[in-house]
Amino acid sequence: MENIWVECIRRKYRWNYKGWICVEDLFDLSLTDLDNIYRNLKKELEDLGGESLIIDKNTPIKMELDNKVNIVKEIFSIKQKELDERRKKIENLEEKQKIMKIIEGKQNKELEDKSIDELNELLDKLE
């Protein structure tokens, strides 16, 4: 995959999406947008691979399209992984807050179960 990135930069690949965009712009797109670009590239590959006496199946155009498809797939995968990680962090934070709330409730219950004398002693220790 590393050679594809070098090739992408060296050949200054551009993707047609609301105008021409470069590889850096792909990282700013949503997963849906990337999927649309991927499908369009696959359609171009299919159209290129159709019956033809003129078009060689291993032309630079086909290799470029293959590279573009692989780059979009890789960026999609990276963004999907980042999204999954953010979701997991949010889930963990919510679970942590829930546990802390339960602990706080149990601590309050423990204090409520103390006698007035014990509570006064605790107050005296805090002053």
C-alpha positions in Angstrom: 0.0 0.0 0.0 2.9 2.4 0.7 3.9 2.5 -3.0 0.4 3.6 -3.9 0.7 6.6 -1.6 4.0 7.6 -3.3 2.4 7.1 -6.7 -0.6 9.2 -5.7 1.6 12.1 -4.6 4.1 11.8 -7.5 1.3 11.7 -10.1 -0.8 14.3 -8.3 -4.0 12.2 -8.4 -7.2 14.0 -8.3 -10.7 12.8 -7.6 -13.8 14.2 -9.1 -16.1 15.1 -6.3 -17.8 18.5 -6.4 -14.9 19.6 -8.4 -11.4 18.2 -8.3 -10.0 17.3 -4.9 -6.7 15.8 -3.8 -5.9 13.0 -1.4 -5.7 15.4 1.6 -9.3 16.4 0.9 -10.5 12.8 1.0 -9.8 12.8 4.7 -12.3 15.6 5.2 -15.1 13.7 3.6 -17.8 11.7 5.3 -17.9 7.9 5.0 -20.9 8.3 2.7 -19.0 10.7 0.5 -16.1 8.3 0.3 -18.5 5.4 -0.5 -19.9 7.5 -3.4 -16.5 8.2 -4.8 -15.6 4.5 -4.4 -18.7 3.5 -6.3 -18.0 6.0 -9.1 -14.5 4.7 -9.5 -15.6 1.1 -9.6 -18.1 2.1 -12.3 -15.3 3.8 -14.3 -13.3 0.6 -13.9 -16.2 -1.5 -15.2 -16.7 0.9 -18.1 -13.0 0.7 -18.9 -13.0 -3.1 -18.7 -15.8 -3.5 -21.2 -15.4 -4.9 -24.7 -12.9 -2.9 -26.7 -10.3 -3.6 -29.3 -8.4 -0.4 -28.6 -8.1 -0.2 -24.8 -5.4 -2.4 -23.3 -6.5 -3.8 -19.9 -3.2 -2.8 -18.2 -3.1 0.8 -19.3 -1.9 3.6 -17.1 -5.5 4.8 -16.8 -6.6 1.4 -15.4 -3.6 1.4 -13.0 -4.5 4.9 -11.8 -8.1 3.9 -11.3 -7.0 0.8 -9.3 -4.7 3.0 -7.2 -7.5 5.5 -6.6 -9.9 2.8 -5.5 -7.4 1.4 -3.1 -6.6 4.8 -1.6 -10.3 5.6 -1.1 -10.8 2.1 0.5 -7.8 2.7 2.8 -9.0 6.2 3.9 -12.5 4.8 4.4 -11.0 2.1 6.7 -9.0 4.6 8.6 -11.9 6.9 9.2 -14.2 4.0 10.1 -11.7 2.9 12.7 -11.4 6.4 14.1 -15.2 6.6 14.3 -15.4 3.2 16.1 -12.7 4.4 18.6 -14.6 7.6 19.3 -17.8 5.7 19.9 -16.1 3.3 22.2 -14.6 6.2 24.2 -18.0 7.8 24.5 -19.6 4.5 25.7 -16.8 4.1 28.2 -17.2 7.6 29.5 -21.0 7.1 29.9 -20.4 3.8 31.7 -17.8 5.5 34.0 -20.3 8.3 34.8 -23.0 5.8 35.6 -20.7 3.9 37.9 -19.6 7.1 39.6 -23.2 8.1 40.2 -23.9 4.7 41.8 -20.8 5.1 44.0 -22.0 8.5 45.0 -25.4 7.2 45.8 -24.0 4.4 48.0 -21.7 6.9 49.8 -24.7 9.1 50.5 -26.7 6.1 51.7 -23.8 5.2 54.0 -23.8 8.7 55.5 -27.6 8.7 55.9 -27.3 5.4 57.9 -25.0 7.1 60.4 -26.3 8.3 63.7 -26.5 12.1 64.5 -23.5 11.7 66.9 -21.4 10.0 64.2 -22.3 12.7 61.7 -21.4 15.4 64.2 -18.0 13.7 64.7 -17.4 13.7 61.0 -18.3 17.4 60.9 -15.9 18.2 63.7 -13.1 16.4 61.9 -13.7 18.6 58.8 -13.3 21.9 60.7 
